[in-house]
Amino acid sequence: SQQGEEDPQALSIQEGENATMNCSYKTSINNLQWYRQNSGRGLVHLILIRSNEREKHSGRLRVTLDTSKKSSSLLITASRAADTASYFCATHLNSGYSTLTFGKGTMLLVSP
Amino acid sequence: EPEVTQTPSHQVTQMGQEVILRCVPISNHLYFYWYRQILGQKVEFLVSFYNNEISEKSEIFDDQFSVERPDGSNFTLKIRSTKLEDSAMYFCASNGQGDFYGYTFGSGTRLTVV
């Protein structure tokens, strides 16, 4: 299996609800990042959490990291239709190979 | 807010032709990257560039690919002889603090090889 696997693959919710996306990885990491991609557009960096951090907040975003389980979650609270996008986790490994490894992403649809 | 700019947004080329994808990273950034995303698949790393040389490259980045920073502002990706399987969205990214920080990505160039 592969580094950086998100689940669910797709998530459909109503405006105002919370959305939770999960990411699992296989090897030891330096940090884990979450990106958003609107359809046909570039990737937008949302938040970075380092391997020695357990939780981080940014606005309506909350990211957790559990290095013992090699997993992370991204919570978007009080979702809006504008949050509709694909969300990717990306890991920076500890091995010295320093580039980002992306997962396949979770497609989030927020209905008004 | 500073942006990474990529041109063109869409390029159609015939198989075997050379293409150059252009990027203007954020002006005070020092680290530059190319990634690509084949439709429906993961975003894949191609190459990283620092101090006017390649710092890392993936298996995808073979002899058909090259990068250049010709004038201190542009950062280009050249594919010498395109193949059908090179069709993808190509993203340029930069950051100012090194590999272990968030990247700023451009909006991408959709390359279609026919």
Boltz contact constraints between the chains, C-beta under 6 A:
constraints:
  - contact:
      token1: [A, 30]
      token2: [B, 100]
      max_distance: 6.0
  - contact:
      token1: [A, 31]
      token2: [B, 100]
      max_distance: 6.0
  - contact:
      token1: [A, 33]
      token2: [B, 102]
      max_distance: 6.0
  - contact:
      token1: [A, 41]
      token2: [B, 107]
      max_distance: 6.0
  - contact:
      token1: [A, 42]
      token2: [B, 91]
      max_distance: 6.0
  - contact:
      token1: [A, 42]
      token2: [B, 105]
      max_distance: 6.0
  - contact:
      token1: [A, 42]
      token2: [B, 106]
      max_distance: 6.0
  - contact:
      token1: [A, 42]
      token2: [B, 107]
      max_distance: 6.0
  - contact:
      token1: [A, 42]
      token2: [B, 108]
      max_distance: 6.0
  - contact:
      token1: [A, 43]
      token2: [B, 105]
      max_distance: 6.0
  - contact:
      token1: [A, 45]
      token2: [B, 102]
      max_distance: 6.0
  - contact:
      token1: [A, 48]
      token2: [B, 102]
      max_distance: 6.0
  - contact:
      token1: [A, 92]
      token2: [B, 100]
      max_distance: 6.0
  - contact:
      token1: [A, 98]
      token2: [B, 99]
      max_distance: 6.0
  - contact:
      token1: [A, 99]
      token2: [B, 45]
      max_distance: 6.0
  - contact:
      token1: [A, 99]
      token2: [B, 48]
      max_distance: 6.0
  - contact:
      token1: [A, 99]
      token2: [B, 56]
      max_distance: 6.0
  - contact:
      token1: [A, 102]
      token2: [B, 42]
      max_distance: 6.0
  - contact:
      token1: [A, 102]
      token2: [B, 43]
      max_distance: 6.0
  - contact:
      token1: [A, 104]
      token2: [B, 42]
      max_distance: 6.0
